[in-house]
Amino acid sequence: MDILGIDELIEQREMEVECHSCHASNTRTLGWMRNRHETSCDSCGEVIVLGTADLRAQVRNTERLLRVLGQQLTEQLSHHRAGWGG
């Protein structure tokens, strides 16, 4: 898996965003959230602010963990291919 593949997976990764008004869980992709500051709750329509420090930290942490996982998978695949003569 190359860097572009990892980046695409990160962009498509879904994350739950809780509405502070009705406590409903709203699913948004990281790529979608990265370019927006707010969204509306799917249940009650209340505005959910996406630019909070806590939520941004969760997004960064999720992206970091996915990058590390992608790098580990790439390394494992490379080792397996080398062991198979390819």
N, C-alpha and C positions, 0 to 999 in steps of 0.2 A: 504494500500500500504506500503510495507516495504522499507527499505533503498536500497536494491538491485534494486527494481523496480524504485525507484526515480533515482538512478544512471544510470540505463539503459535509462530512458527517457531523462536525461541530455545528455548522450552520443549521442543520436539520434537527439537531437534538432538541427534544421537547423538555420544557421545564414547567412546573406547576407554580402558579401565582395566585395567592389567596386574596380574596376580596376582604377588606377590613370592615366592610359594612355587613355583608350577609355570610361571610366566611366560606363562600363557595370556592372551589378550586377551578382555576382557569388555566388551560394549557396553551402555551405559546412557544414557538421555536426560538432558539438563541439568536439566530440570524434576524428574525422578525423583531425581537426585543432590542437588539443592538441599535437599531435606527429609530427607535421611538422613545418618547418620554412618558407616555401614558397609554392606557387601554381602557376599554369599558368591560365591566363584569358581564359575563355571558348570562348570569342568572338574574341580577337585579338592575344592571345598566349603570351602576355607580362607577365613577372614574377611579381607576387604580393607577397610582403613580409608579412608574417603572424606574425612575431615576434615583430611588432612595439608595443610600450608602449600603444598607444591608442587602438589598436585592442585587445591586451591581457587584458586590463582593461574592455573592452566590454564583452569579453568572461567570465571573472571572475564575472562581475556583473550579466550577464545572468544566470550563474550557481548558484550564490547566490540566485537570485530571484526564480529560479525553485526549489531550495531546500526548501526555505521558503514556497512556494506554496504547495509543496509535504507534508511538515510537517503539514500545516494547514488542508489539505485534510485528512490526516491520523487522525488528532485529531477530525475532524468533523465526520468521519466515526466511530471512536471509541465511540463518544458520542451518535450517532444514534443507534449503536448496543447495547450500554448499556441501552438505552431507550426502546429498543425492547425486552429486556430480554436476550440478547445474548452477 
